[in-house]
Amino acid sequence: MTLVLREADVVQVVDMDAVIGAVERAMRELGDGVAQNEPRRRVFAPGGLLNVMFASYPGGGCTGMKAYSVAPGKARFLVTTFTLDGNLQALIEAEHMGAYRTGAASGVAAKALRPAAPATVAIIGTGKQAVTQALALSRVTEIRELRVFGRDPTRRAAFAAGRQTQLGIKTIAAESAQAAVAGADIVVTMTTSGEPVLAAEWVGPNALVIAAGSNFSNRAEIPADLVAKAKTIVVDQLATAKIECGDLLQAQAAGTFEWDRATELGSVLAGKWRPPADPGITLFESHGLAIWDLAAASVVLPAARGRGLGEEIAFFSE
């Protein structure tokens, strides 16, 4: 039998701490060469876009894929998981779960790439994905102050008020991106911008910058001179970054970056990388991996079954 979970089911059981733990375990497996992840593939069809990505996560007992369509005004996400012996395990409506796994990956990176110390956090972007970025970082870091910036002042104020209520953290709706970023220990960009949303000179000398909004080669949230200044550059997966990391691809074209400077997050978690003695700026490029979806599913599914949520359906005859 296959469990079908709708968005409302996922909302009831998804837990950020559990997803962070699962994403961390999955990425360590990827770094150890136990798990596998294939980069996203895209089909640009008339009227819409189809994206497909797939992975294996042995520690979570599954393989699977995420497919999602993007058409004007609407995106539809579906995660399909199989047990390791090939049985169709679940079909999960996955917009909400996807936001959690993206936030969780930033939490995993922050935990791995900076000291366990209180931090001032800046987030550029005020959409749904920015909500889970703030949530995840609050689970791995003591946030002294959260600063948020988005172009729409009404949404910016509402986002700041919502985070202060949800997280109990002092949150400021910054008047500019520069005001948000200046002096911040962790800077997150979570936008759909095709052009850089911050300047290199705004970023503190030992800041962690998490670029999480872009996964298209023709978009860049981070300027090439910030890439040049970064002491450490970590990507979620090199094979993925070389296809869709606009920040690094455009920096490479500008002559400020070469791929031998980049380290995979899985390698960091597997203990195959040592931080520099002088930390400097650290840049984490997050594009979104299918193994994160499987990791999230691996904790959402048992939670949903424990609550009796979803619908069991027979898809294949024995």
VOMIDREN-215803 format. One line per field, with one value per residue (C-alpha): x, y, z; residue in three letters; residue number from 1. Coordinates in steps of 0.02 Angstrom, whole numbers, plus 50000, padded with zeros to 5 digits. Layout:
// VOMIDREN-215803
x = (X_...)
y = (Y_...)
z = (Z_...)
mise = (ala_...)
keke = (NUM_...)
This chain:
// VOMIDREN-215803
x = (50000_50054_50022_49957_49986_49906_49977_49861_49928_50108_50072_50008_50164_50318_50442_50595_50708_50670_50698_50863_50923_50870_50949_51111_51115_51074_51209_51337_51290_51311_51482_51530_51475_51333_51189_51169_51093_51061_51051_50886_50830_50713_50596_50540_50370_50250_50156_50256_50412_50436_50575_50630_50760_50798_50909_50940_50947_50988_50990_50810_50764_50710_50745_50635_50608_50528_50437_50361_50280_50288_50158_50101_50045_50060_50188_50140_50261_50253_50378_50373_50466_50505_50570_50744_50667_50567_50393_50302_50299_50219_50156_50173_50108_50266_50265_50265_50386_50500_50509_50555_50693_50769_50769_50839_50986_51031_51021_51136_51260_51259_51287_51434_51516_51519_51558_51416_51398_51256_51226_51143_51051_50997_50874_50843_50675_50507_50418_50367_50541_50614_50498_50578_50752_50723_50643_50786_50922_50833_50845_51035_51091_51053_50991_51023_50934_50847_50843_50736_50724_50608_50561_50378_50371_50202_50258_50424_50338_50217_50358_50458_50309_50268_50444_50452_50289_50333_50513_50515_50667_50695_50658_50685_50609_50763_50742_50869_50966_51125_51049_51000_51168_51291_51370_51268_51352_51239_51165_51033_50973_50807_50742_50696_50809_50911_51038_51139_51038_51186_51359_51521_51573_51419_51468_51568_51743_51692_51510_51424_51326_51191_51134_50974_50859_50928_50947_50960_51124_51062_51019_51140_51097_51281_51401_51560_51671_51592_51631_51809_51820_51751_51883_51776_51647_51534_51402_51265_51331_51462_51371_51216_51311_51402_51233_51130_51231_51218_51318_51471_51450_51441_51589_51685_51644_51705_51869_51842_51808_51869_51784_51933_51889_51722_51690_51533_51429_51428_51618_51613_51492_51590_51746_51840_51866_51950_51905_52041_52131_52078_51893_51855_51691_51607_51485_51360_51272_51107_51014_50901_50934_50816_50903_50837_50661_50691_50765_50611_50497_50589_50530_50362_50299_50313_50243_50093_50065_50074_49934_49830_49844_49837_49757_49823_49803_49852_49945_50027_49971_50089)
y = (50000_50178_50321_50480_50637_50802_50970_50982_50816_50874_51038_50942_50837_50920_50969_51076_50993_50822_50884_50967_50804_50704_50824_50822_50631_50621_50746_50653_50495_50590_50648_50470_50407_50300_50406_50474_50631_50679_50862_50939_50917_51039_51036_51205_51162_51287_51371_51299_51218_51040_51003_50828_50779_50612_50529_50379_50393_50221_50285_50339_50175_50252_50311_50433_50590_50760_50824_50997_51102_51290_51383_51564_51595_51415_51285_51105_50993_50804_50693_50508_50385_50200_50078_50010_49850_49948_49964_50128_50198_50369_50513_50678_50848_50941_51131_51149_51006_51082_51247_51153_51052_51208_51297_51142_51137_51315_51264_51116_51229_51360_51227_51154_51313_51435_51426_51392_51573_51700_51786_51934_51866_51961_51890_51972_51910_51900_51756_51584_51514_51654_51601_51429_51502_51603_51454_51336_51458_51488_51301_51292_51466_51585_51735_51900_52000_51958_52090_52071_52167_52154_52283_52295_52391_52318_52138_52177_52242_52095_51970_52049_52051_51871_51811_51904_51822_51648_51640_51759_51847_52033_52065_52225_52272_52355_52507_52443_52286_52373_52414_52231_52158_52279_52194_52033_51869_51767_51838_51742_51788_51708_51801_51775_51919_51901_52028_52040_52096_52150_52225_52144_52292_52274_52099_52080_52003_51838_51825_51669_51709_51584_51609_51507_51593_51555_51393_51461_51497_51667_51731_51794_51854_51871_51989_51920_52025_51945_51774_51834_51893_51732_51630_51472_51424_51276_51210_51083_50978_51019_50931_51036_51199_51182_51178_51306_51413_51582_51663_51554_51534_51721_51747_51619_51714_51874_51788_51794_51609_51436_51274_51205_51333_51249_51114_51008_51017_50827_50827_50952_50843_50685_50762_50776_50964_51072_51255_51384_51450_51626_51602_51755_51761_51592_51573_51429_51406_51314_51259_51120_50934_50787_50701_50840_50797_50613_50661_50764_50625_50500_50592_50656_50484_50394_50547_50548_50361_50379_50507_50406_50541_50519_50387_50213_50167_50009_50057_49898_49717_49597)
z = (50000_49962_50082_50000_50101_50057_50106_50257_50322_50307_50395_50546_50573_50496_50630_50597_50724_50649_50471_50517_50594_50442_50317_50417_50418_50233_50185_50289_50194_50032_50088_50133_49962_50032_49969_49792_49721_49541_49490_49440_49260_49176_49027_48961_48889_48809_48950_49093_49164_49229_49354_49406_49536_49618_49748_49858_50047_50119_50298_50276_50194_50031_49856_49765_49667_49670_49517_49510_49377_49368_49266_49276_49454_49515_49566_49607_49704_49719_49811_49769_49881_49860_49988_49954_49886_49758_49834_49807_49982_49972_49866_49958_49910_49952_49945_50134_50160_50028_50121_50279_50197_50117_50284_50368_50247_50296_50478_50445_50354_50491_50623_50526_50460_50605_50791_50912_50965_50973_50808_50727_50575_50419_50293_50125_50063_50150_50062_50127_50105_50211_50354_50366_50347_50505_50593_50552_50603_50768_50803_50782_50835_50976_50877_50966_50834_50671_50534_50380_50219_50071_49943_49996_50162_50211_50185_50269_50426_50430_50408_50550_50666_50623_50660_50824_50878_50813_50874_51022_50946_50930_50747_50649_50482_50406_50295_50169_50125_50183_50352_50372_50320_50404_50554_50537_50580_50465_50304_50206_50033_49988_49837_49655_49600_49442_49506_49667_49817_49924_49904_49958_50064_50174_50232_50393_50386_50467_50414_50350_50192_50141_49962_49951_49829_49656_49560_49384_49297_49235_49409_49541_49716_49765_49675_49597_49711_49865_49792_49769_49950_50025_50116_50110_49978_50013_49893_49924_49779_49648_49507_49542_49568_49402_49314_49407_49528_49445_49584_49551_49364_49339_49457_49355_49196_49281_49326_49515_49547_49500_49549_49645_49780_49816_49945_49958_50117_50125_50133_50276_50374_50336_50412_50248_50262_50393_50420_50391_50544_50494_50451_50345_50248_50220_50075_50069_49902_49925_49769_49833_49823_49805_49949_50061_50006_50046_50214_50256_50196_50305_50462_50398_50346_50513_50601_50485_50504_50692_50683_50560_50427_50239_50130_50092_49908_49812_49653_49591_49594_49678)
mise = (met_thr_leu_val_leu_arg_glu_ala_asp_val_val_gln_val_val_asp_met_asp_ala_val_ile_gly_ala_val_glu_arg_ala_met_arg_glu_leu_gly_asp_gly_val_ala_gln_asn_glu_pro_arg_arg_arg_val_phe_ala_pro_gly_gly_leu_leu_asn_val_met_phe_ala_ser_tyr_pro_gly_gly_gly_cys_thr_gly_met_lys_ala_tyr_ser_val_ala_pro_gly_lys_ala_arg_phe_leu_val_thr_thr_phe_thr_leu_asp_gly_asn_leu_gln_ala_leu_ile_glu_ala_glu_his_met_gly_ala_tyr_arg_thr_gly_ala_ala_ser_gly_val_ala_ala_lys_ala_leu_arg_pro_ala_ala_pro_ala_thr_val_ala_ile_ile_gly_thr_gly_lys_gln_ala_val_thr_gln_ala_leu_ala_leu_ser_arg_val_thr_glu_ile_arg_glu_leu_arg_val_phe_gly_arg_asp_pro_thr_arg_arg_ala_ala_phe_ala_ala_gly_arg_gln_thr_gln_leu_gly_ile_lys_thr_ile_ala_ala_glu_ser_ala_gln_ala_ala_val_ala_gly_ala_asp_ile_val_val_thr_met_thr_thr_ser_gly_glu_pro_val_leu_ala_ala_glu_trp_val_gly_pro_asn_ala_leu_val_ile_ala_ala_gly_ser_asn_phe_ser_asn_arg_ala_glu_ile_pro_ala_asp_leu_val_ala_lys_ala_lys_thr_ile_val_val_asp_gln_leu_ala_thr_ala_lys_ile_glu_cys_gly_asp_leu_leu_gln_ala_gln_ala_ala_gly_thr_phe_glu_trp_asp_arg_ala_thr_glu_leu_gly_ser_val_leu_ala_gly_lys_trp_arg_pro_pro_ala_asp_pro_gly_ile_thr_leu_phe_glu_ser_his_gly_leu_ala_ile_trp_asp_leu_ala_ala_ala_ser_val_val_leu_pro_ala_ala_arg_gly_arg_gly_leu_gly_glu_glu_ile_ala_phe_phe_ser_glu)
keke = (1_2_3_4_5_6_7_8_9_10_11_12_13_14_15_16_17_18_19_20_21_22_23_24_25_26_27_28_29_30_31_32_33_34_35_36_37_38_39_40_41_42_43_44_45_46_47_48_49_50_51_52_53_54_55_56_57_58_59_60_61_62_63_64_65_66_67_68_69_70_71_72_73_74_75_76_77_78_79_80_81_82_83_84_85_86_87_88_89_90_91_92_93_94_95_96_97_98_99_100_101_102_103_104_105_106_107_108_109_110_111_112_113_114_115_116_117_118_119_120_121_122_123_124_125_126_127_128_129_130_131_132_133_134_135_136_137_138_139_140_141_142_143_144_145_146_147_148_149_150_151_152_153_154_155_156_157_158_159_160_161_162_163_164_165_166_167_168_169_170_171_172_173_174_175_176_177_178_179_180_181_182_183_184_185_186_187_188_189_190_191_192_193_194_195_196_197_198_199_200_201_202_203_204_205_206_207_208_209_210_211_212_213_214_215_216_217_218_219_220_221_222_223_224_225_226_227_228_229_230_231_232_233_234_235_236_237_238_239_240_241_242_243_244_245_246_247_248_249_250_251_252_253_254_255_256_257_258_259_260_261_262_263_264_265_266_267_268_269_270_271_272_273_274_275_276_277_278_279_280_281_282_283_284_285_286_287_288_289_290_291_292_293_294_295_296_297_298_299_300_301_302_303_304_305_306_307_308_309_310_311_312_313_314_315_316_317_318)
